[in-house]
Amino acid sequence: MAIFSGTGSQTLAFLAVALSRRVQKPRGARDLPGAILMVDEKCHAGSLAAIPALPRGNAVLLRDYHNPERHSLARGLLKLCRRRGLCLIMAAATRKDVGLALDLGVHGLHVPEAALHAPARIIGNLRRFPPRWILTASVHSRTALEKAARLEFHAVLLSPVFPTTSHPGRDALGPLRFSLLARNAPLPVYALGGIHTGNVRRLGGSGAAGIAAIEGFALEGATLERVAIPPSSS
């Protein structure tokens, strides 16, 4: 068992990677990041400052839909991600968003759950996207999760696992219900919602493909922690 010492955001990233390595992956399965740092308007500055905490091979998801400077922000993030060996996934709620992602040459596309109900209007056939892209969707229920699998997304972000300020009125799934959904899912499932270094260990053995977080990364950057990183099961 390795000992890792670093900031709170670094600790969360390494625990996310360790969690993902405990999941048995089918032979030939697509390689996916263990940690996804989400950038949106609620924790913009903190999310950007936390990017250096991510180990190489992980991902940044730009979900800042309403930023008038989204194009320039995405271009800058893409340069930063390439320099640090990270993937940039672009969230798309409209065809214009999809076009921007294609024009920039990012590493993947993410859609909100609403897009799963009318995919032709926003994303069309997923097979038209570059084969190297990572394609993810937000889901909040088993029905949406199964819909994403039928549409051939590579993974879903299931939320909220814990109570979160981004969805203050929504009931949290909790670790047990999340685990039941993740373990029986036909595609990899990321845990999202209210996750931080104080509760991420409750997802050990849950079947999570990794962790996606906004405030968990953005608000813990200055907190120094020393933790034991469990070995992978492979």
C-alpha positions as CSV (number, residue, x, y, z in Angstrom):
1,M,0.0,0.0,0.0
2,A,1.4,3.4,-1.1
3,I,1.4,6.5,1.0
4,F,0.4,9.7,-0.8
5,S,0.8,13.2,0.7
6,G,-0.6,16.2,-1.1
7,T,-3.3,18.9,-1.2
8,G,-7.0,17.9,-0.8
9,S,-7.6,18.2,-4.5
10,Q,-4.5,16.0,-5.2
11,T,-5.7,13.5,-2.7
12,L,-9.2,13.3,-4.2
13,A,-7.7,12.8,-7.6
14,F,-5.4,9.9,-6.5
15,L,-8.2,8.3,-4.6
16,A,-10.4,8.5,-7.7
17,V,-7.7,6.8,-9.7
18,A,-7.3,4.1,-7.1
19,L,-11.0,3.5,-7.0
20,S,-11.2,3.1,-10.8
21,R,-8.4,0.5,-10.7
22,R,-10.4,-1.7,-8.4
23,V,-13.1,-2.2,-11.1
24,Q,-12.7,-5.3,-13.3
25,K,-12.7,-4.1,-16.9
26,P,-13.7,-6.3,-19.8
27,R,-10.9,-7.2,-22.2
28,G,-10.6,-4.6,-24.9
29,A,-12.6,-2.0,-22.9
30,R,-11.9,1.6,-23.6
31,D,-9.4,3.3,-21.2
32,L,-11.2,5.9,-19.2
33,P,-9.9,8.5,-16.7
34,G,-10.3,7.8,-13.0
35,A,-10.8,11.5,-12.1
36,I,-12.9,14.1,-13.9
37,L,-12.6,17.7,-12.7
38,M,-15.7,19.6,-13.8
39,V,-15.4,23.3,-14.6
40,D,-18.6,25.4,-14.5
41,E,-19.8,28.8,-13.5
42,K,-20.4,27.9,-9.9
43,C,-16.7,27.2,-9.0
44,H,-15.0,28.6,-12.0
45,A,-11.8,30.0,-10.5
46,G,-11.4,27.2,-8.0
47,S,-11.8,24.5,-10.7
48,L,-9.2,26.1,-12.9
49,A,-6.8,26.4,-10.0
50,A,-7.2,22.7,-9.2
51,I,-6.3,21.4,-12.7
52,P,-2.6,21.0,-11.8
53,A,-3.7,18.5,-9.1
54,L,-4.8,16.0,-11.7
55,P,-2.4,13.2,-12.6
56,R,-1.7,12.6,-16.3
57,G,-4.3,10.6,-18.1
58,N,-7.3,12.1,-16.2
59,A,-9.8,14.6,-17.5
60,V,-11.3,18.1,-17.3
61,L,-14.9,18.5,-18.2
62,L,-15.9,22.0,-19.3
63,R,-19.6,22.4,-18.4
64,D,-19.7,26.2,-18.4
65,Y,-22.6,26.4,-20.8
66,H,-23.5,30.0,-20.5
67,N,-20.1,31.7,-20.5
68,P,-19.9,34.2,-23.4
69,E,-16.2,33.5,-23.6
70,R,-16.7,29.8,-23.8
71,H,-14.8,29.4,-27.0
72,S,-11.6,31.1,-25.8
73,L,-11.9,29.4,-22.4
74,A,-12.1,26.0,-24.1
75,R,-9.2,26.8,-26.4
76,G,-7.1,27.8,-23.4
77,L,-8.1,24.7,-21.4
78,L,-7.3,22.5,-24.4
79,K,-3.7,23.9,-24.5
80,L,-3.3,23.4,-20.8
81,C,-4.7,19.8,-20.9
82,R,-2.4,18.8,-23.8
83,R,0.6,20.3,-21.9
84,R,-0.3,18.3,-18.7
85,G,-1.3,15.1,-20.4
86,L,-5.0,15.4,-19.6
87,C,-8.2,14.9,-21.7
88,L,-10.6,17.8,-22.3
89,I,-14.2,16.8,-22.5
90,M,-16.7,19.4,-23.7
91,A,-20.3,19.5,-22.4
92,A,-22.8,20.1,-25.2
93,A,-26.5,21.1,-24.7
94,T,-27.0,22.3,-28.3
95,R,-25.8,21.5,-31.8
96,K,-23.7,24.7,-31.6
97,D,-21.9,23.2,-28.6
98,V,-21.2,20.0,-30.5
99,G,-19.9,22.0,-33.5
100,L,-17.5,23.9,-31.2
101,A,-16.2,20.7,-29.7
102,L,-15.5,19.3,-33.2
103,D,-13.9,22.5,-34.4
104,L,-11.5,22.7,-31.4
105,G,-10.5,19.0,-31.6
106,V,-11.2,18.2,-27.9
107,H,-10.9,14.7,-26.5
108,G,-14.6,14.0,-25.8
109,L,-18.2,15.1,-25.5
110,H,-20.6,15.2,-22.5
111,V,-24.3,15.7,-22.6
112,P,-26.9,16.5,-20.0
113,E,-29.6,13.9,-19.3
114,A,-32.2,15.9,-21.3
115,A,-30.2,15.2,-24.4
116,L,-30.8,11.5,-24.0
117,H,-34.6,12.0,-24.6
118,A,-34.1,13.7,-28.0
119,P,-30.6,12.7,-29.1
120,A,-31.2,13.5,-32.8
121,R,-31.7,17.2,-32.0
122,I,-28.4,17.6,-30.3
123,I,-25.9,14.8,-30.9
124,G,-27.2,12.5,-33.7
125,N,-25.5,9.2,-34.1
126,L,-22.5,8.9,-31.7
127,R,-20.6,6.9,-34.3
128,R,-20.0,10.1,-36.3
129,F,-17.6,11.4,-33.7
130,P,-13.9,10.7,-33.7
131,P,-13.3,7.1,-32.5
132,R,-10.8,8.3,-29.9
133,W,-13.4,10.5,-28.2
134,I,-14.7,9.8,-24.7
135,L,-18.5,10.1,-24.8
136,T,-20.3,10.6,-21.5
137,A,-23.8,11.6,-20.2
138,S,-25.2,12.9,-17.0
139,V,-27.9,10.6,-15.5
140,H,-30.0,10.6,-12.3
141,S,-31.9,7.3,-12.6
142,R,-31.7,3.7,-13.8
143,T,-33.9,4.6,-16.7
144,A,-31.6,7.3,-18.0
145,L,-28.6,5.1,-17.3
146,E,-30.0,2.3,-19.5
147,K,-31.0,4.9,-22.2
148,A,-27.3,6.1,-22.3
149,A,-26.1,2.5,-22.7
150,R,-28.5,1.9,-25.6
151,L,-27.2,5.0,-27.3
152,E,-23.7,3.6,-26.9
153,F,-22.2,6.2,-24.6
154,H,-18.9,5.1,-23.1
155,A,-19.8,6.1,-19.5
156,V,-22.3,8.0,-17.4
157,L,-22.0,10.4,-14.5
158,L,-24.6,9.4,-11.9
159,S,-25.6,12.0,-9.4
160,P,-26.1,13.2,-6.8
161,V,-24.4,10.5,-4.7
162,F,-24.2,12.8,-1.6
163,P,-26.0,16.1,-0.8
164,T,-24.6,18.9,-3.0
165,T,-25.0,22.7,-3.1
166,S,-25.4,22.5,-6.9
167,H,-28.7,20.6,-6.5
168,P,-29.9,21.6,-3.0
169,G,-33.4,20.2,-3.3
170,R,-32.6,16.8,-4.8
171,D,-32.4,13.7,-2.7
172,A,-29.0,12.1,-2.7
173,L,-28.6,8.5,-3.8
174,G,-26.2,7.5,-1.0
175,P,-23.4,5.0,-1.4
176,L,-25.6,1.9,-1.2
177,R,-28.1,2.9,-3.9
178,F,-25.3,4.2,-6.0
179,S,-23.5,0.9,-5.7
180,L,-26.6,-1.1,-6.7
181,L,-26.9,1.0,-9.8
182,A,-23.2,1.0,-10.7
183,R,-22.6,-2.7,-10.2
184,N,-25.5,-3.7,-12.4
185,A,-25.0,-1.1,-15.1
186,P,-24.2,-2.1,-18.7
187,L,-21.6,0.6,-18.9
188,P,-19.0,2.4,-16.6
189,V,-20.6,4.7,-14.0
190,Y,-18.8,7.7,-12.4
191,A,-19.9,9.0,-9.0
192,L,-20.8,12.7,-9.0
193,G,-22.3,15.0,-6.4
194,G,-21.1,16.2,-3.0
195,I,-17.9,14.0,-3.2
196,H,-14.8,15.2,-1.3
197,T,-11.9,13.7,0.6
198,G,-14.0,13.2,3.7
199,N,-16.5,10.8,2.1
200,V,-14.9,9.4,-1.1
201,R,-13.7,6.3,0.9
202,R,-17.4,5.4,1.4
203,L,-17.5,4.5,-2.3
204,G,-14.8,1.8,-2.0
205,G,-16.1,-1.4,-3.6
206,S,-19.1,0.4,-5.1
207,G,-18.2,-0.4,-8.6
208,A,-17.6,3.2,-9.5
209,A,-15.5,3.7,-12.6
210,G,-14.1,6.9,-11.0
211,I,-15.0,10.2,-9.5
212,A,-16.3,13.4,-11.1
213,A,-16.4,16.5,-8.9
214,I,-16.7,20.3,-9.0
215,E,-16.4,21.6,-5.4
216,G,-14.6,18.5,-4.3
217,F,-11.6,19.6,-6.3
218,A,-12.2,23.4,-6.4
219,L,-12.6,23.9,-2.7
220,E,-9.9,21.6,-1.3
221,G,-6.9,22.8,-3.1
222,A,-5.1,24.2,-0.1
223,T,-5.8,21.4,2.4
224,L,-2.7,19.2,3.0
225,E,-3.5,15.5,3.5
226,R,-1.6,12.3,3.9
227,V,-3.5,9.1,3.0
228,A,-2.9,5.5,2.2
229,I,-3.6,4.6,-1.4
230,P,-4.9,1.0,-1.7
231,P,-3.3,-1.2,-4.4
232,S,-5.3,-2.0,-7.6
233,S,-7.1,-5.3,-7.9
234,S,-5.5,-6.2,-11.2
